[in-house]
Amino acid sequence: MPSIEPRFRIVIFADCHLPVETNHPDFTAFLQNFKQAAKETEVLVLLGDVFRVWAAIPAFDHENGQTLLKTVSSLSGKCRVIMVEGNWDFYIRKTYAEYFDEISEDAVEIKSHGERIVFVHGHMDHLFSDRMLMRILKSRPAYAMFKTKLFSGLARGLNRKFKEGEFSKTVQPEELPAVTRKLSRRFPNSDRIFSGHFHTSFQNGIVTIIPDYRSTGTFLCVSDSISLCRFHNGQIVPDNFTG
């Protein structure tokens, strides 16, 4: 008799940057993959920057966001769903926390099979300017302001600047060792730390940086080992699969 145990302890999707247009095929495909992954893991993690905009304020309400929230809600009791906000995920914890088993603006730590595992997006562990910008945008006054439609124009203007890259800086490969050392110091009692944000694959000590799902179609699967995976004919397979 086949085992009904999940194949994976954890599956992590990082930096999906999904489109917000209703019925967009990229979102439809992701939703199918997300549901399939939920059947094969104990813990399913959204590691920040889920949509190209998902601010949880009137200016940015969109049907795809609501659809994903309903899907997350439907998984209750089937697998544990965790979200860590990224630099595009304003106010999700403030507005939609009840949909997730656990959600944080910064980091989530869990115990899995005897290991202490930390999930972070990574934007708070790189540039001082990124940290300051996030603290301003996620402050109570900013949240209260953007919840009113009077400031929708300002919110859209800020989002446009994000899309144009005005608030972002391309991370150079030589910067990643310093980021991973900082993460190790922040969470000294952890056995593993997983980070997104940098849109690349990098490993240093206990820290694993995960490439972005948007451009690679890959996600991280954790069992006894750690591997990048993708979907092939509706099945989760290693990233180097060529069948």
C-alpha positions, 0 to 999 in steps of 0.5 A: 500500500502506498504511503500517505505521508507527505513527500516533503517536510517543507516546500518554499515559493519565493519571489513569485511576483505574480500578475494581478490581471484576472485570469492571467495564465501565469497566475492560473498555473501557479495556483494549480502548482500551489494546490499540488504542492500542498498535497505533498508537504507538511509545511507550505511557505510563501517567502515574500513578494507573492504578487507584483503588487499586493498591498491590502489597501483599496488602491490595490485590491485585486481578484487574484489576491482574494482567490489565493487567500481563499485557496490558503483558507481551504488548506486548513488542516491539510498542511501548514501555510506560512507567509513571510512578507517581502518588500512588495507585501505591505499590510498582509499581516495587518489585513489578512493574518487569519488566513495563514497558520503563521505570518510575519513582517520579518521572520518566522521560526518553526521546529521541523523534525527536530530542527529549528528553521527560520524563514525570512524574505531578506530585504531587512538584512541587506541595505539600511535604506531598504529597512528604513523604507519598509519601516516607514511604509509599514508604520501605523500612520502610513497604513491608516493613510493608505486605507483611505481612498483619498491617497490611492493616487499616491499609493499607485505612484509609489507602486510605479516607482517600485516597478521601475526599480527606483527603490531597488538595487541589484545585488552583486554576487560578492555581497551575498556572503555578508548577507548570509553571515548577518542572517546567521548572527541574527538567528544563532540558534537556528539549524537552517535559515531560508531567504528569498529577495535576491533572485538567485541561488546561494548557499553559505553555512546554514543559510540558503538563498532561494531563486525567484519562482517568477523567472526560474519556475523553481521552488525549494523542497526540503526532506532529508535533503534540500533540492530545487524543484519544478513542475513537469506534467503536474508532478514535482521533479528535481530542477535538473529533470529532463524526462 
